[in-house]
């Protein structure tokens, strides 16, 4: 346990930051899963509505990833890798249209 007042304060701040980072990472994962689900639905039944859904989910996921990178929750390369992974999911579907 922390022995000094400053060490105790740093421990409290670290815990607060850990919880904030955890919330961001969880939100990013959730949005990525929702996007992947929307892509799967669009792959089985390509309709204009499902394409619109995919694009909106992609936009939400990109936005949350970019915010997490901006706030230092994710490393820039990690954010870029996640965005690339999402884009590659959609790539085969757009080439067949």
LUMSE-264194 format. One record per residue (C-alpha): residue number from 0; residue in three letters; x, y, z. Coordinates in nm, 3 decimals. Layout:
// residues N
<rec NUM, "ala", <X, Y, Z>> ...
***
This chain:
// residues 97
<rec 0, "unk", <0.000, 0.000, 0.000>> <rec 1, "unk", <0.111, 0.359, -0.061>> <rec 2, "unk", <0.313, 0.513, 0.222>> <rec 3, "unk", <0.307, 0.881, 0.130>> <rec 4, "unk", <0.027, 1.121, 0.055>> <rec 5, "unk", <0.147, 1.176, -0.302>> <rec 6, "unk", <0.179, 0.800, -0.366>> <rec 7, "unk", <-0.174, 0.749, -0.235>> <rec 8, "unk", <-0.303, 1.021, -0.467>> <rec 9, "unk", <-0.122, 0.866, -0.765>> <rec 10, "unk", <-0.280, 0.529, -0.683>> <rec 11, "unk", <-0.626, 0.690, -0.678>> <rec 12, "unk", <-0.563, 0.866, -1.010>> <rec 13, "unk", <-0.431, 0.545, -1.166>> <rec 14, "unk", <-0.746, 0.360, -1.060>> <rec 15, "unk", <-0.969, 0.635, -1.198>> <rec 16, "unk", <-0.781, 0.628, -1.529>> <rec 17, "unk", <-0.795, 0.247, -1.541>> <rec 18, "unk", <-1.173, 0.252, -1.511>> <rec 19, "unk", <-1.205, 0.523, -1.778>> <rec 20, "unk", <-0.976, 0.330, -2.014>> <rec 21, "unk", <-1.171, 0.011, -1.946>> <rec 22, "unk", <-1.496, 0.185, -2.043>> <rec 23, "unk", <-1.346, 0.312, -2.370>> <rec 24, "unk", <-1.196, -0.025, -2.462>> <rec 25, "unk", <-1.524, -0.200, -2.385>> <rec 26, "unk", <-1.719, 0.047, -2.601>> <rec 27, "unk", <-1.475, -0.002, -2.890>> <rec 28, "unk", <-1.511, -0.380, -2.869>> <rec 29, "unk", <-1.891, -0.355, -2.854>> <rec 30, "unk", <-1.908, -0.129, -3.160>> <rec 31, "unk", <-1.671, -0.357, -3.350>> <rec 32, "unk", <-1.892, -0.659, -3.273>> <rec 33, "unk", <-2.206, -0.471, -3.381>> <rec 34, "unk", <-2.034, -0.373, -3.707>> <rec 35, "unk", <-1.920, -0.731, -3.776>> <rec 36, "unk", <-2.273, -0.853, -3.712>> <rec 37, "unk", <-2.412, -0.595, -3.955>> <rec 38, "unk", <-2.156, -0.702, -4.219>> <rec 39, "unk", <-2.259, -1.066, -4.177>> <rec 40, "unk", <-2.626, -0.975, -4.221>> <rec 41, "unk", <-2.541, -0.769, -4.530>> <rec 42, "unk", <-2.334, -1.058, -4.672>> <rec 43, "unk", <-2.625, -1.302, -4.646>> <rec 44, "unk", <-2.890, -1.060, -4.773>> <rec 45, "unk", <-2.745, -0.752, -4.947>> <rec 46, "unk", <-3.009, -0.480, -4.944>> <rec 47, "unk", <-2.970, -0.101, -4.952>> <rec 48, "unk", <-3.097, -0.086, -4.593>> <rec 49, "unk", <-2.838, -0.335, -4.470>> <rec 50, "unk", <-2.564, -0.148, -4.659>> <rec 51, "unk", <-2.674, 0.174, -4.489>> <rec 52, "unk", <-2.664, -0.006, -4.152>> <rec 53, "unk", <-2.311, -0.131, -4.220>> <rec 54, "unk", <-2.191, 0.216, -4.312>> <rec 55, "unk", <-2.341, 0.374, -4.001>> <rec 56, "unk", <-2.190, 0.103, -3.776>> <rec 57, "unk", <-1.851, 0.152, -3.943>> <rec 58, "unk", <-1.871, 0.526, -3.886>> <rec 59, "unk", <-1.958, 0.478, -3.517>> <rec 60, "unk", <-1.674, 0.232, -3.465>> <rec 61, "unk", <-1.420, 0.454, -3.643>> <rec 62, "unk", <-1.529, 0.752, -3.437>> <rec 63, "unk", <-1.494, 0.568, -3.104>> <rec 64, "unk", <-1.155, 0.423, -3.204>> <rec 65, "unk", <-1.029, 0.769, -3.302>> <rec 66, "unk", <-1.150, 0.919, -2.973>> <rec 67, "unk", <-0.981, 0.642, -2.776>> <rec 68, "unk", <-0.654, 0.708, -2.961>> <rec 69, "unk", <-0.687, 1.083, -2.907>> <rec 70, "unk", <-0.734, 1.035, -2.532>> <rec 71, "unk", <-0.440, 0.796, -2.506>> <rec 72, "unk", <-0.647, 0.487, -2.426>> <rec 73, "unk", <-0.523, 0.308, -2.738>> <rec 74, "unk", <-0.185, 0.336, -2.908>> <rec 75, "unk", <-0.215, 0.498, -3.254>> <rec 76, "unk", <-0.094, 0.181, -3.427>> <rec 77, "unk", <-0.346, -0.026, -3.231>> <rec 78, "unk", <-0.625, 0.206, -3.344>> <rec 79, "unk", <-0.507, 0.191, -3.704>> <rec 80, "unk", <-0.493, -0.188, -3.688>> <rec 81, "unk", <-0.849, -0.207, -3.554>> <rec 82, "unk", <-0.977, 0.026, -3.828>> <rec 83, "unk", <-0.795, -0.177, -4.093>> <rec 84, "unk", <-0.948, -0.497, -3.960>> <rec 85, "unk", <-1.295, -0.343, -3.991>> <rec 86, "unk", <-1.232, -0.213, -4.343>> <rec 87, "unk", <-1.103, -0.553, -4.458>> <rec 88, "unk", <-1.427, -0.715, -4.340>> <rec 89, "unk", <-1.625, -0.503, -4.587>> <rec 90, "unk", <-1.379, -0.517, -4.876>> <rec 91, "unk", <-1.488, -0.852, -5.032>> <rec 92, "unk", <-1.854, -0.741, -5.028>> <rec 93, "unk", <-1.793, -0.412, -5.206>> <rec 94, "unk", <-1.582, -0.573, -5.482>> <rec 95, "unk", <-1.862, -0.811, -5.585>> <rec 96, "unk", <-2.122, -0.535, -5.625>> 
***
